[in-house]
Amino acid sequence: MVLLAIAIFIIGPLLVGLSMGLDRRITARLQNRRGPPLLQPFYDIAKLFSKRPLVLGDLQGMFAVFCLAFQAAAFGLFALGGDLVVAFFISSMGAVFLVLGAYSTPSPYSHLGANRELLALLAYEPVLFLVIIAVGVNGSFLAGEVSRDLLGRIPLALLALVPVLVILLEKSPYDIPAAHQELATGPYVEYSGPYLAVLELGRWYQLAFVYGIATLFVWGDSAITDVAFKLILPFALLFAAIVIDNITARLTRRRMVSFMLTAGVGLIAVNLVVSYLTGVI
Amino acid sequence: MGLLDRIGVRSPWILHFDTGSCNGCDLEVWALLTPRYDVERFGGVNRANPKQADILLITGPVTKKCEDRLRNLYEQVPEPKLVMACGNCASTGAPFHNCYNVCQGVDKVIPVDVYVPGCAARPEALIDGLIKALSMWEEKARAAREVKG
């Protein structure tokens, strides 16, 4: 059991890295380009680790390391079959360390990015939290003991994960914090070399956690179909996010928050109310 | 570290800076990112951020006003780094020879690794220059570590 957890802990972020490469490749194909090799995100990380470290003060580097540590801890707890709510709060703390790191430098771009990252947190965290609540009330909050019929019981919660992923993957219409065209990657702008790589790894762990929640919705009868379903679903969600990215333009940050707090929260609320009225929960 | 350097070649993040070019070479540099030339095949992306850049694509004859800015940008790029002078102006200052307001070439201000001639430099030539510059990456990385040690 522990060995399985360790395997998930290591393979999870590697699969996320691979999905990032696939993402860049599919995006390139959608734009009629050839695109980078599939392993490009790993090349980028390796290159960043070989660059000379450069930080603006001790705090900046420390916050980056904390960001990775907390995101890894959250995913580790998930892999061990631990409490989803606790894992969610640890993961949120990691996201807050990214914001603190951005605030610890005197750059206005970094500060603007940090402000927007906070808004993004305000937009996606309530929805993600409600997804976890919905999972919990339908069985157990422990990742290892959740109900096997989540897709039948709370299908709208899975749908609500799509806009959450759009924000986390920094894709249009909600690529508000990074905003490549105007903020030059926002909260990441003052990071470089190994510290940028550490933050990127933190992001992989965060995404692995969110994809991990999505995998709780599908179960196969045998081990092989189980693993296959659990692999296919995150890639389907990623593909949905890529298509949304390529057919929309960026909306304002106000629209992001209001959409997530009405439509996102609303979807899960409707699902839970219907479940309650029909006596499922 | 040797392995990291060998992989690093596959991920050249680009910073493009216009030091007073007529925009001819700038358009050709931007063409590298379009579907026709797609420099992302080699892992190259435009980061528009000196702190995250590996290779500087400099266009223009470097006006006196731009001199300090160019030096500033170069110093913000962490080692190892590569510099490419794109076009005749950036290589030698060509049409602005002996002009009072330009430095006449990027190499008068910062060290240059690869010169790509042309007015404007063709995107194919720029890709050639990029690959040529990347062939020096491992050597640069080793040198950077020795200086540090």
Chai-1 contact restraints between the chains, C-beta under 6 A:
chainA,res_idxA,chainB,res_idxB,connection_type,confidence,min_distance_angstrom,max_distance_angstrom,comment,restraint_id
A,N32,B,P35,contact,1.0,0.0,6.0,A-B,restraint_1
A,R33,B,P35,contact,1.0,0.0,6.0,A-B,restraint_2
A,R33,B,D38,contact,1.0,0.0,6.0,A-B,restraint_3
A,R34,B,D38,contact,1.0,0.0,6.0,A-B,restraint_4
A,R34,B,R41,contact,1.0,0.0,6.0,A-B,restraint_5
A,P36,B,E40,contact,1.0,0.0,6.0,A-B,restraint_6
A,P36,B,G43,contact,1.0,0.0,6.0,A-B,restraint_7
A,Q40,B,G43,contact,1.0,0.0,6.0,A-B,restraint_8
A,Y43,B,I7,contact,1.0,0.0,6.0,A-B,restraint_9
A,Y43,B,R10,contact,1.0,0.0,6.0,A-B,restraint_10
A,Y43,B,S11,contact,1.0,0.0,6.0,A-B,restraint_11
A,Y43,B,G43,contact,1.0,0.0,6.0,A-B,restraint_12
A,D44,B,S11,contact,1.0,0.0,6.0,A-B,restraint_13
A,A46,B,L4,contact,1.0,0.0,6.0,A-B,restraint_14
A,A46,B,I7,contact,1.0,0.0,6.0,A-B,restraint_15
A,K47,B,G8,contact,1.0,0.0,6.0,A-B,restraint_16
A,K47,B,S11,contact,1.0,0.0,6.0,A-B,restraint_17
A,S50,B,L4,contact,1.0,0.0,6.0,A-B,restraint_18
A,S50,B,D5,contact,1.0,0.0,6.0,A-B,restraint_19
A,S50,B,G8,contact,1.0,0.0,6.0,A-B,restraint_20
A,K51,B,P78,contact,1.0,0.0,6.0,A-B,restraint_21
A,R52,B,P78,contact,1.0,0.0,6.0,A-B,restraint_22
A,R52,B,E79,contact,1.0,0.0,6.0,A-B,restraint_23
A,L54,B,P78,contact,1.0,0.0,6.0,A-B,restraint_24
A,A184,B,A48,contact,1.0,0.0,6.0,A-B,restraint_25
A,A184,B,N49,contact,1.0,0.0,6.0,A-B,restraint_26
A,S192,B,K51,contact,1.0,0.0,6.0,A-B,restraint_27
A,S192,B,Q52,contact,1.0,0.0,6.0,A-B,restraint_28
A,S192,B,P78,contact,1.0,0.0,6.0,A-B,restraint_29
A,G193,B,P78,contact,1.0,0.0,6.0,A-B,restraint_30
